[in-house]
């Protein structure tokens, strides 16, 4: 590493790698290698990218002068001489790097522990160290549907430390707010729309992306028409690997990648048709300038059809559908279904559509009513509330990695953006507010910013690879900060890093003075 950094110090033409997250930097480095860039120029380019990302994406400075004239840097990253020099070049002045830069965090933790010590040290004595033993065992927990991969550390005195858990069950703890988790409530509602049989055939629906919200609509629609309905299994790591070979782009968000596995599983179930329509628009909730779906949600069925060759042997209904056009939806769906099944009278389709719209509205009303109930409970019992805001598909445990349960472990009541967005009137934003899901995010942020209860806060879930969330994050932050509230963002993808998430959540509660 030292040699790599030294090469960067003497680079004559550093490669411009931008300031994106390092997760996506690898492809840029590979391209630079193909273009003939030298090792030194790549090293210098990476160092400059790390600095720019930290300054302009994390710290968000607008002017280097705002950092001050006397700057001390710390952390292991700054032990890299090329990064240090890139930082100095970027801000236009020299800085001080202590010789113990990589240990300053540890020293700080030690000083904090010393200042807050209650008395006797808990460090083992030399005699205790002589008989010290430590055994590590990896197990899979079967306590709930998360199936966490646990690391169990057992010590000589019988004490155990368990890591890797997404809930309190392996620790045999009970959070007082565990049952006030709107994610669990929503999953329970969806589970109520179980498999159904029908005389007209069986429709297979992949449980991904917008289906986490629209499934009540489509389940009701098809069962009223006399179709059976089955869904793909719950997402997990194996399902992802199962469809990985047909994913055309590694930079698309993880929720979209998972759909390839869902489609593969559905084909094995052999329904009479697989239904996953393209939907440019969502239903209009009158919160924004328009009501589009994001491009991935809207058109990913086209990607699936183009890349999963096995779908050629199955009926795959991915026609363009507009639920927002309630009046002509029945006529449109009658024509679509006639391409795949014996003709169905438009009168029957119209009746099924009316029942489906009614069921969807009932489903959303239940979520909003439960959200109000949880908020009232939290207020009555002086409990913190986190509005975990994202997209409908963040309900998937494989996508959210159990973050909802971590929040409840911290003693907070959890509600969702769609359970409070209806309580906010349409308001002007500084961005073009044209997506339904985004309009809910902004409305939830406004709800928090205008709330007189400081115990209500918002955490935004963002998927790696989601380009539009570069916009939503800034706007949600701006709305929250207009009400002197803290903005917290958690980025999630196929990699589980619950330790970092737990630290961020605890930091939020500590900053708010709400304890853990």
Secondary structure, 3 states (H helix, E strand, C coil): CHHHHHHHHCCCCCCCCCCCCCCCHHHHHHHHHHCCCCHHHHHHHHHHHHHHHHHHHHCCCCCHHHHCCCCEECCHHHHCHHHHHHHHHHHCCCCEECCCHHHHHHHHHHHHHHHCCCCCCCCCCHHHHHCCCEEEEEEECCCCCCCCEEEEEEECCCCEEEECCCCCHHHCCCCCCCCCEHHHHHHHHHHCCCCECCCCCEEEECCCCCHHHHHHHHHHHHHHCCCEEEECCCCCHHHHHHHHHHCCCCCCCHHHHHHHHHHHHHHHHCCCEEECCECCECCCCCCCCCCECCHHHHHHHHHHHHHCHHHHHCCEECCECCCCCHHHHHHHHHHHHHCCCCCCCHHHHHHHHHHHHHHHHHHHHHHHHHHHHHHHHHHHCCCCEEEEECCHHHHCHHHHCCHHHHHHHCCCEEEEHHHCHHHCCCCCCCCCCCEHHHHHHHHHHHHHHHCCCCCEEEEEEEECCCCCHHHHHHHHHHHHHHCCCCCEEEEECCCCCHHHHHHHHHHHHHHHCCCC
